[in-house]
Amino acid sequence: MSAALGLLCAVLAGLSLLVGSAGAGLPGGAAGGLILWQIRLPRTALALLVGGGLGLSGAVLQGGLRNPLADPGLLGISGCAVLGAVLAFYWGAAQRFAPALPLAGLAGAGLGGALLLGFAGRAPSGPSLILAGVALSALAAALLALALTLAPNPFALAEITVWLMGSLEDRSLLHLALAAPPVLLGCAVLLGLGRGLDALSLGEATAASLGVPAARTLRLAALGTALAVGAGAAVAGGIGFVGLVVPHLLRPLLGQRPGALLAASLPAGAALLLAADLLVRLAPLALPLNQEPRLGVLTALLGAPFLVAIARRAAP
């Protein structure tokens, strides 16, 4: 399954490098090389990175928290990353120094991860981690609403609102260089949690009897999610539902065991976000639109019916 999903990612990546706002193909000469290396390659690589981190984080959280509706956004890390970037807009740092936006987002994600682990306590359980995440999400949302309310001018408010919708448009190699190390490190941490998640699926007491420290597994899950999802949100804005949807798509094929989903959830998330980004780029060519719709809006439009389907399936 992982090999097939990896092949799908390769095919979608090839299409992503060929498709732009003007259609398929590249202009000849130096302009074509510039478009490929400075515009399409960073966008494609970021879609793979961000989508892979979201998909893997969703699989880990749903397994570790034993909650099929757990989502990377549940822990509040992405909200803190978005808040950090919004503050860079608010104080004008993003206009004066381009890297300030992703750097502020990374700082927000790091602070959010530290607060999450602090709120959850030294020996977090599933419920305490969820409550800590809800508290952190509420705090980030309140501060974000305050920043929007006190925006210094309507132009700053418009920029903040558009960025909050999530997008990979106009991302550069700098964004890729800033996001790649924490996302890859976070994914490496999460991929090593398979045995612990399988034990946690039986309950924290049973996991402890099997020699698996539940608190350590949950702290590592929170740390890996903070790195992978926080860095992604720092460069791409708010993109939701990928982490929620991917595990549900894989379970009918791979079974219910959490550890069995990890290796496949990374390429599945990458493929899903890359496919969504391709649809975003093709939308102005097929619909009467004068610009690309926001990627976060599209993932929400796709994810909402999926949630309804889950609810109907769970109904007696």
C-alpha positions in Angstrom: 0.0 0.0 0.0 2.8 2.5 0.9 4.5 1.7 -2.4 1.4 2.3 -4.4 0.7 5.6 -2.5 4.3 6.6 -3.1 3.8 6.0 -6.8 0.7 8.1 -6.8 2.6 10.9 -5.1 5.2 10.7 -7.8 2.6 10.9 -10.6 0.8 13.8 -8.9 4.1 15.6 -8.3 4.9 15.3 -12.0 1.6 16.8 -12.9 2.1 19.5 -10.4 5.4 20.5 -12.0 3.7 20.7 -15.4 0.4 22.5 -14.4 0.2 26.2 -13.7 -2.3 29.0 -13.8 -2.1 29.2 -17.5 -2.5 25.5 -18.1 -0.2 22.6 -18.7 3.4 23.0 -19.9 6.3 25.5 -19.5 7.5 28.4 -21.6 10.8 27.8 -23.3 14.1 29.3 -22.3 15.1 30.9 -19.1 11.5 31.8 -18.1 10.5 28.1 -18.1 13.4 27.2 -15.8 12.6 30.1 -13.5 8.9 29.1 -13.2 9.8 25.4 -12.6 12.5 26.0 -9.9 11.2 29.1 -8.2 7.4 28.6 -8.3 6.2 25.1 -9.1 8.9 23.0 -7.4 8.6 24.7 -4.0 4.8 24.5 -4.2 4.9 20.8 -5.1 7.4 20.0 -2.4 5.5 21.9 0.2 2.2 20.2 -0.7 4.0 16.8 -0.2 5.6 17.9 3.1 2.5 19.6 4.6 0.1 17.0 3.5 2.3 14.1 4.7 2.7 15.7 8.1 -1.0 16.3 8.4 -1.9 12.8 7.4 0.6 11.1 9.7 -0.3 13.3 12.6 -4.0 12.5 12.2 -3.3 8.8 12.2 -1.1 9.1 15.3 -3.6 11.2 17.3 -6.6 9.1 16.4 -4.8 6.0 17.5 -3.1 7.5 20.6 -6.2 9.3 21.9 -8.6 6.5 20.8 -10.8 9.0 19.1 -11.8 8.6 15.4 -12.5 12.4 15.3 -9.1 13.5 16.5 -7.5 16.0 14.2 -4.1 17.7 14.3 -5.9 21.0 14.9 -7.3 19.5 18.1 -4.1 20.2 20.0 -4.0 23.9 19.1 -0.5 23.8 17.6 -1.6 24.9 14.2 -3.7 27.7 15.8 -0.6 29.0 17.6 1.5 28.8 14.3 -1.2 30.8 12.5 -1.3 33.3 15.4 2.4 33.8 15.2 2.2 34.6 11.5 -0.8 36.9 12.0 1.2 38.9 14.5 3.9 39.3 11.9 1.3 40.8 9.6 -0.1 42.9 12.5 3.2 44.6 13.4 4.2 45.0 9.7 7.2 42.7 10.0 6.1 40.6 7.1 6.1 43.7 4.8 9.6 44.8 5.9 11.2 41.3 6.0 9.7 38.5 3.9 11.0 35.6 6.0 9.4 37.1 9.1 6.1 35.5 8.3 7.2 31.8 8.3 9.7 32.5 11.1 7.0 34.0 13.3 4.7 31.0 12.5 7.5 28.6 13.5 8.0 30.6 16.7 4.3 30.4 17.4 4.2 26.6 16.8 7.2 26.1 19.1 5.6 28.2 21.9 2.3 26.3 21.4 4.1 23.0 21.7 5.7 24.0 24.9 2.4 25.3 26.3 0.6 22.1 25.3 3.1 19.9 27.1 3.0 22.3 30.1 -0.8 22.3 30.2 -1.0 18.5 30.0 1.3 17.9 32.9 4.3 15.7 33.5 2.4 12.4 32.9 -0.3 13.3 30.3 -3.2 10.9 29.6 -5.5 10.9 26.6 -8.2 13.1 28.2 -5.7 15.5 29.8 -4.0 16.0 26.4 -7.3 16.6 24.7 -8.3 19.2 27.4 -4.9 20.9 27.1 -5.3 21.1 23.4 -8.8 22.5 23.7 -7.6 25.1 26.1 -4.7 26.0 23.8 -7.0 26.2 20.8 -9.3 28.5 22.7 -6.5 30.8 23.8 -5.1 31.0 20.2 -8.5 31.7 18.8 -9.2 34.4 21.3 -5.9 36.1 20.6 -6.4 35.8 16.9 -9.8 37.4 17.1 -8.3 40.2 19.2 -5.6 40.7 16.5 -8.3 40.9 13.8 -10.4 43.3 15.8 -7.5 45.6 16.4 -6.0 45.4 12.8 -4.3 48.7 12.1 -5.9 49.2 8.7 -8.3 47.4 6.3 -5.4 46.3 4.1 -3.7 44.5 6.9 -7.1 42.9 7.8 -7.6 41.7 4.2 -4.1 40.2 4.1 -4.6 38.4 7.4 -8.0 37.1 6.4 -6.7 35.7 3.0 -3.7 34.1 4.7 -5.9 32.4 7.3 -7.7 30.5 4.5 -4.5 28.5 3.8 -2.7 28.3 0.5 0.6 27.2 -1.2 0.5 29.9 -3.8 3.6 32.1 -4.1 5.6 30.0 -1.8 9.4 30.0 -2.4 12.4 27.8 -1.8 12.9 29.8 1.4 9.6 28.6 2.8 10.6 25.0 1.8 13.9 25.3 3.6 12.3 26.6 6.7 9.5 24.0 6.9 11.3 20.9 5.8 13.6 20.2 8.8 10.9 20.4 11.5 8.3 18.6 9.4 10.7 15.7 8.6 11.9 15.5 12.2 8.3 15.5 13.5 7.4 12.7 11.0 10.4 10.7 12.1 9.2 10.9 15.7 5.7 9.9 14.8 6.7 7.0 12.6 8.5 5.4 15.6 5.3 5.3 17.7 3.7 2.3 16.1 4.2 -0.2 18.9 3.1 2.3 21.6 0.0 3.2 19.7 -1.0 -0.4 19.3 -0.6 -0.9 23.0 -2.6 2.3 23.8 -5.5 1.1 21.6 -6.1 -1.5 24.3 -6.2 1.1 27.1 -3.6 2.9 29.1 -3.6 0.4 31.9 -3.1 -2.5 29.5 -0.4 -0.6 27.7 1.4 -0.1 31.1 1.1 -3.8 31.8 2.8 -4.5 28.4 5.7 -2.3 29.4 4.6 0.7 27.2 4.7 4.0 29.1 1.5 5.7 28.0 2.6 9.2 29.1 5.8 9.0 27.2 4.1 7.8 24.0 1.5 10.7 24.3 4.2 13.3 24.9 6.1 12.1 21.8 2.9 12.1 19.8 2.3 15.7 20.9 5.9 16.7 20.2 5.9 15.1 16.7 2.6 16.7 15.9 3.8 20.1 17.1 6.9 19.9 14.8 5.1 18.5 11.7 1.8 20.4 11.8 3.2 23.6 13.3 5.8 24.0 10.7 3.3 23.3 8.0 0.8 25.8 9.3 3.7 28.4 9.6 4.2 28.4 5.8 0.8 27.3 4.4 -1.7 28.9 6.8 -4.8 27.1 8.0 -5.4 23.8 6.1 -7.8 21.5 7.8 -9.5 18.1 7.5 -6.5 16.3 5.8 -5.5 14.7 9.1 -9.0 13.8 9.9 -9.9 12.2 6.5 -6.7 10.2 5.7 -7.0 7.6 8.5 -10.6 6.9 7.7 -9.7 6.3 4.1 -7.0 3.9 5.0 -8.8 1.8 7.7 -11.0 -0.2 5.3 -7.8 -1.2 3.4 -5.3 -1.7 6.3 -7.5 -2.5 9.3 -8.1 -0.9 12.6 -4.6 -1.3 14.2 -3.1 2.2 14.6 0.5 1.1 13.9 -0.5 -0.4 10.6 -1.7 3.0 9.3 1.4 5.1 10.0 3.6 4.2 7.0 0.7 4.7 4.6 -0.8 7.8 6.1 2.2 9.9 5.2 2.1 9.4 1.4 -1.7 9.3 1.6 -1.8 12.8 3.2 0.8 14.1 0.7 -1.2 12.7 -2.3 -4.5 14.1 -0.9 -3.1 17.7 -0.4 -1.2 17.6 -3.7 -4.4 16.6 -5.6 -6.4 19.3 -3.8 -3.7 21.9 -4.8 -3.9 20.7 -8.4 -7.7 21.2 -8.3 -7.1 24.7 -6.9 -4.8 25.6 -9.8 -7.1 24.2 -12.4 -10.2 25.8 -11.1 -9.7 29.2 -12.8 -9.3 27.3 -16.1 -12.6 25.5 -15.8 -14.7 27.9 -13.8 -15.4 31.7 -14.2 -12.9 32.7 -11.5 -10.3 35.4 -11.8 -8.0 33.9 -9.2 -7.3 30.6 -7.4 -9.6 29.6 -4.6 -7.9 29.1 -1.3 -6.6 25.6 -0.6 -7.9 25.6 2.9 -11.4 26.4 1.7 -11.3 23.5 -0.8 -10.1 21.0 1.9 -12.9 22.2 4.2 -15.5 21.8 1.4 -14.3 18.3 0.8 -14.0 17.4 4.5 -17.4 18.6 5.7 -19.4 16.0 3.7 -16.9 13.4 4.9 -17.8 14.3 8.5 -21.4 13.9 7.7 -20.8 10.5 6.2 -18.9 9.5 9.4 -21.8 10.7 11.5 -24.4 8.8 9.4 -22.3 5.6 9.6 -22.0 5.9 13.4 -25.7 6.5 13.9 -27.7 3.5 15.2 
